[in-house]
C-alpha cells in the first residue's frame, strides 16, 4: 500500500462554479477559496496566493466534507452474505457473529482501509467507527490498527472503543469467545484514551467509549464506561432503540424501555450519541431534546433490516442533535456517504410527504450535525478559520445534465455515481480525480476479497462465486 498523501503548503480553489459553504449559507459563484495549512484562510474574488497549488474549480461544486457518525468498518468484508440477506436484526447478528469470531489484525487493517477509502471517494472527510468485536486470543491493538489505517489515507477519525460483556452464557446474543470481562474492557478503554485521544483544535484523532448495546453489555460495563468517559472528557456512544425486539428485551430483562435504561445508567447529555433511535416515543424525544443527547441516523441500514423509520424531522424540530451515518457495511452494504444523504431525503418523504425534509436540511445533518455529535466544532462549514475539509464534485457530467438549476440539490437528487472528484482533509489532498492517493485501490480490492473468502469459509459459508 502506498504512503499517506503529501501535505500541501497552500491550495487555491480557483473560480468555483458553485460554493456551498454551509447548509444555510448563501451560495456563491466565481469565487476562490484559499487553504493554508490545516484551515481555510480566505474566500473571495481573485485571491492572490503566490506559491499555492491551484485547482481549477470552474466546473466543480465545492462543499464541506461530509461527516459519518456511525460505522462498523470490519463489516466491509461481509456485505450481502446470502444467509442473512433477508434476516431481521437479532437473527442477522446471531448468524454473522459466527463469521466475526474469526476477525484478526489483517482483517481489521484491510476493512478499515477499505471503508475509509469508500467514504473518502463519496465526499466524507470525518468518520466515527464502532468496533466492538475482540475475539479471544487476539492480542494486537485493533483500535490502534484502525487509527494507523485512517492516518495512511488522511481521514479524520473517531474510533469508538466498543465492548460486549454479556455472551450467550448470560443470555446475550454474541458467542462467549468474542465477549470480554468488565475489568479487561475498563483497562483497555483507559489505555486507548491515553494513547490516542487528541482534543486539540484540528485534531485528526478522537476516541469515544461505546459499549455495544443493552442486549450485549452488562449493567456494570455501561456504568463503568460512563464514569471513565467523563473522567477523561471523552464521548459515549451505543446502539439504542433500533428495533422492537430490543424494546421487548429491555422491558422483559430490565423492566423499562431502552432509553429509560440509559437514563438509569446516566447515559444522557451532550457527551452521548446513540446509533439509530428508530423507536423513541414522544416523551423520549422531549427528553433527548432537553438533555441535548444526540442520534446518529442510519436511513439505509434501517431500510435494509426493516427496522423502521426514525422520526428525524420531529427530532430536528424539537432540537435533538442529529447526524447521518452509513452504519456497518453488512447492513448498508456500502460506505457511500453522499448516497446516504439521498436515502435520508427519500425515506422521510415516504413517511412525511414531499415537504418532510429538504436537500439543505439533509446536508446540514451530514455536515455540522455530525460534527456536533463527534465533538469537532471546526468541521462542517467552509469559512476562514475552519478546518480545510472539502469535497469537490465535478458537475460537468452526463448524469447531472438538466439538473443544474440547483447544483446542490443535483448531487443529492440526481446522479448515477456518488464518487466525487477531489477531497481535501485538514489541508491535504487525499482524493484526486476520483482516486484515493493513500492506497493502491487494485491491491486493496484483492486483499479484501482474499480475507473475506477465508473468513466465510472458516464459518462454513458457500464461497464458490468469490474472486
N, C-alpha and C positions, 0 to 999 in steps of 0.2 A: 504494500500500500504506500502511496506517496505521502510526503510530508505535508504539514499544515500550510495553508496559503500564506504568502509573504505579506507582512504589514505594509500599508501604504502611508507615505508621509502626508500627502494631501490628495483628495479626489474631488474633481469638479464635475457634477452632472450638468451638462450644458444644454440650454434651450429645451427645457422639459415640456413635452406635449401636454401632459395632464398631471399636475401635482396635487395629491391628496395628502395634506399634512396631518390631518386627523379626521375622524368621522364627522365631526360637526363644524369643521373649519371651511372657510371659503376655498374653492378650487382655484388654481392658478395655471396659466399657460405662458410659455415663453420665458420662464424664469430659470435661474441657475440655483443649484444647491451645492455649497462647499462643505466638504468634510475635512477636518483637521484632527489627527489622532483619533480617539475613540468617539468623538462627538461632532455634531453639526455646528459649523462655525457661522454660517450665514445663508440666507435665502434672499435672492433679489435678481434684478436685471443686470446683465453684463458684468458679472463679478470678475474682478481681477484675481488671479491665483497663479503667480509665477511658480513654475516647477511642479504644478499639480498634474496628476494623471487625469486626462479629460475623457469623459464618457459621453458620447453623443446620445442625448435622451429625447431627440426631436420626434421620435415615434413611440415613446415609452410612457406608460402610466407609472408614476412613482408614488409609492405608498409606504406607510410604516410596515416594518416586518411584522408578521403575524406571531401570535403567542399561543402556544398549545399548553393547556393546563392539566392534562391527564393523559398518560400513555402507559402501556406495558410493552416495552420495546423487545423483550425476549420473544414475544409472540409473533414477531415478523417471520419466524421460522415455521410457524404452524397456522398459516392462513387457510381458510376454507377447507379444513380437514373434513372429508366426506362423512365420517361418523358423527359429527356434531353440526353439520350444516343446518339442520332443522330442529336443533335442541334448544330448550329454554335454559336460563342461566344456570340453575343448580345442576342439571344433567350435563350441560356443556362443561362446567367446571370439573365435575367428577371424572368425566372421560379424559379431559385434557391434562389433569394432574398426573395421570399415568405416563404421559409423554414428558411433562415438565420435570418429573423427578430425575430425568436424565440430563438436565441442564449442567453445563460445565463452563469453565472460563472462556474457551474458544467460542462457544455459543453466545455468551454474553457480549464478548467483544464484537463479534460479527453482527449480531442482531442489533446492537446499539448503533453501530456504524451504518447499517442499512436503514434503520428508522430515521436517524438524523439526516442522512443523505436525501431520503424521500421528502422529509419535512422541508429541508432547505430548497429543494427543487420546486416546491409548491409555495414558496414565499414565506415560510416560517423561520424566524431567526432566534426565537426563545422557546424552550420546551421544558416541561417537567416530565419525569418518568417515575412510575411507581413500581419498583422492583421488590417483590415480597417472597420469592421462592429461593430458599437457600438449602439445597439438597444436602443430606447427611454425607459427610466425607469430603465435601468441597471446602478447602481451607483458604483459597485465594480470596482477596478483597474484591468481590464482584462489583461493588459500588465504585471503587477506585478504577476498575477497568472501564466502567461507563464514563467516568469523568475524562479518562485518557482518550477514549474514542471520540467523545464530543469535542474535546480540545483539538484533536487532529483535524477535524472538519471545520473548526472555527465556530461552533454553535454555542450560544448562551444556554446554560444547562442547570436545571434544578433537579438534583437527584433526591427522591424521597425514599428514605430507608424504611422499606416495608417490613412486615413481620407477620407470622402466623404462629400461634401458640396452642391452638385448640385443634388437634388432629382427630382422626376417626375414633381413637380410643375414648376421647372425651366428648363425642357427639358432634364433632366438626366435619367438614367436607374433605379437607386435604388428607393425603396419606401421612402417616406419622413420620415418614422419612424426610418430609420437607418442612416440618414444624420445628421450632426452637423453644427452649425453656426461657422463662422471663428474665433470668439473670444474664444469659447469653445475649438476648436481644438488647437489654439495657446497656450492658458493657460495650457491645459493638456500636450501638447508636451514639453513645457519647464519644467514642474514639473517632467515629466518622465526622461528627460535628467539629471536633477539634482539628482534625486533619484537613477538612475540605471547605467548610462553610466560610464564605467571604462576604461580609455585609457592606463593604466599601462601595461607594458610587462606581458605576460602570463595571462592577464585578461580573465575571463570567461564570461563577460557581456559587450556587446556593445548595443547602441541604435542609430538608424537612424530614420530620418523623411521620411514618404512615402505616400504623397497624392496618392490616388488610381490610377487615370488615367485622361486623358484630357476630357473624357466624363462624369466624375462624380465629378469633383472638379472645383471650381470657380477660376478665374484668381487671385483673392486676396489670396486665400488659397495657391496657388502654389508659389506666390512671398513671402508670409509670411514665408512659410516653408524654402525657400532658405535662407532668411535673418537670421532666427533663427538658422538654422543648422550651418551657417558659424560663427555666433556669438559664438556658443559653440563648434565649430570644430568637428561636427559630420557629418555623410554622409547623402546623399539624394538618394532616390530610388522611382521609379514609373514604372507602365506598359507603354510600348511605342511601336508603330509600330508593333502591334501583328497581326492585321487583316486589310483587305481592307476596311471593314466597318468603322473602326477607322479613317483611312485615309480620307474617304469620309466625315465623321463627322467633322473632323478638317478643311477640305477645305471649307465646307459649313458654319460652325459656326465661324471660325477664319480667313479664307482666306489664310491658309497656311497648309503645311504638318505637321505631328506630331512633327518631330524634329525641324522644323522651329519655332513651338510654344514653344518648350522647350528653344530654343535659345533666344526667346523673353523674357522668364521668367528668364533667367540667369542660366538655368539648364544644364550647360556644365562644364566639368572639372574632375580632378582626384577624386573629392569627390562625383561624381554622377555615379550610375549604373542603367541601365534600364533592366526590365524584357522583354524578347522575342526578340525584334529588328528584326522581320522577314522581314519587308518591307522597308528597307533602300535602297536608290539608290546609285549610285557611288559617287556622291558629298557628300552625307551624311556619307558614310563610311570614306571618307577622313577627314571630319570634326570631326568625333568621334576619329579618329587616332590622329589628330593634337592636340586635346584638352585632350586626354587620358581619355575620357569618356567611361565607361565600359558597358558591356552587359552580362546579365545572360541568357545563352542559355538553353531553355527548350524543348529538342527534343521530348520527349514522349507526352507532352501536345500539342505541335504544331501539331503532327500527329493525336492525339486523336480528336482535334477540327477541323482538316482540315485547320489550319491557314496558312500553308506553311512551307518552309524550310529556316531558317536563313542562311545568307551567311558567315558561320563561318570560313571556310578555307581562304576566302578572307579577313575577319577581322583579322585573325592571321597574314597573310602576310603583311598587312598594319600596324600592331602594335596596333590594337584596343584591350584593355584589355577585355578578355572573361573568364567567369567562367561557370560552369554547375549547373543546378538546376532541381529538380523534379517537381516544380510548385505545385499547390494545388491538394489535393487528390480527388477532384471531377472532375479534368480534366486530371490527370495522371492515376489515380485511385490506386496509391500506393506511398509509400515513399521509394522506392528501389533505393538507390544511386548508388550501383555498377551496377545495371541494367540500370541506366541512362547513364553510360559510354558506355555500349553496344549499346544502342539506338543511341547515338551520332555517334558512329563508323559506324553503318549500314546506318543511314539516309543520311549521307553525301556521302557515296559511291553510293547511288541511284542517286544522282544528279551529282556527280563529277567523278565517276568511282572508281575502286579499289584502286587507289593511292591517293584519295582525302584527307584521314586522316589516321593516324596510331594509334596503341594502345598506344604508348608512348605519342603522342600528345594529345590523349583523356585523359590520366592520368594527364598530365600537366594542362589541363583545369579544371579537377576535384580536383586538389590539390593547387598548387601555384597560378593558375589562379583565383580560387575562393578566396583564402586567400588575394590576392591583392585587389579584389573588396571590401571585407569586412574590410580591414584595419588591418589584423593580420600578420605582417611580420615574426613573429616567428613560423608560422604554414605553413605546406605544404611540408617540406623535413625532412629527418631523419639524422641530423648532430649534433655533440656536440654543445650545447648551444641553440638548437632549442627546441620547445615545444615537450614534450613526448606525442604526439597524434599519435597513432599507431594502424593499423589493421593487424591482423594475420589471414591468410586464410589457412585452412587445405587442403593440396594438395593431400594427400593420400586418394582420394575419387574416387568412380566409375565414376563420371561424368567428371573427369579430366584425366582418364586413356587414354593414347595415345596422350595427349596434352602437355606433359612436356618438349618437346624440347624448348619451350619458356614459362616458367611458368607465367610471367606477362601477355602475350597475352592470356594464357589459361583462366585467371579469367575474361577476357573481351569477348573473342570469344566463350568460352566454358562454360559448367556447366549448370545444370538444377535447381540449387538453388544459390542465391546470398548471402545467410547468411554466415557470417564469424565466425571464431572460438573464437577469443579473441579481445577485443578492450580496449585500454588504452587511457585515456584522461587526459592531464595535470598531468601525472604520477600516475593515479589511474586506476585500472582495473574496468571497468564498464560493460563489457560483458565477460562471462566466459563459454567456451564450448557451445557457441551459446545462452546463457541465459542472459537476461538483469538483472543485480543484483539489480537495484534500484526499482523494481516493481514486484508485483505478476502478471504475464502475464495472467493467467486464470481469475483473478478478473477484470483486466483491460478490457479484451475482453467482459466480461459480462456487465460491466458498460457502455462501449462504445455502445454496441448493444441496451441496455435499453434506453439510451438517444437519440440515433439515431431514434429509433422507436417512441419515444414521439414527437420528432420534425417533423418527417414525418406525423404522424397522425394529429398534430395540423395544418399542411398545407394541409390536405386533400388527402394525397397520400396513395396508396394501400400498406399495411404492412403485408399482410397475410403470406408471406414467412419469415418474421423476426423471429429470435430465441429469 
